[in-house]
């Protein structure tokens, strides 16, 4: 699997790429070492550059994170994104029998890992913090990828597909907000502790 081709294909022709993904032999390790740990670095690195070197201007002033706090933000963002993908895949797998699919952790992690592609690639917008909202908007496409992936890789019956998808989205959103809360609490408590704010 070529990482660049996979990312491009999953974004531009997801229907055919999910068919390829379904038939591929993969392991939990290969999904992370050959794909997730590389792409998950995009928002973390770009965010570090954006928040530390570039900063963001608000109507009431200019804001830039200190080196240590920006680095903490980047490391937490990176690690928690990878953890959340694993948790999402595990939950997709745990829910599978309830929605007419079969348990297969590797297939479930394929859905979790590859559906995150749009969110990770859109992380490039973090390099200019004032454009970070575009990353959030572009990441919505990951929800489309998630739907197609569930349908094609987990082979969910039509009458159970919507329920499976909705429950999975709820889980994904909860993970997103928990990660945001953890990162915000750690980063901004560091700011208060250091007396920067």
PEURJO-V651046 format. One record per helix or strand of 2 or more residues. SS is the DSSP state (hx for helix, st for strand). FROM is the first residue (numbers start at 1). LEN is the number of residues. If there is no record, write none. Layout:
BEGIN
ss: {SS/SS}
from: {FROM/FROM}
len: {LEN/LEN}
END
This chain:
BEGIN
ss: {hx/hx/hx/st/st/hx/hx/hx/hx/hx/hx}
from: {3/14/28/56/61/67/105/117/129/141/158}
len: {10/10/27/3/3/33/11/11/11/13/37}
END
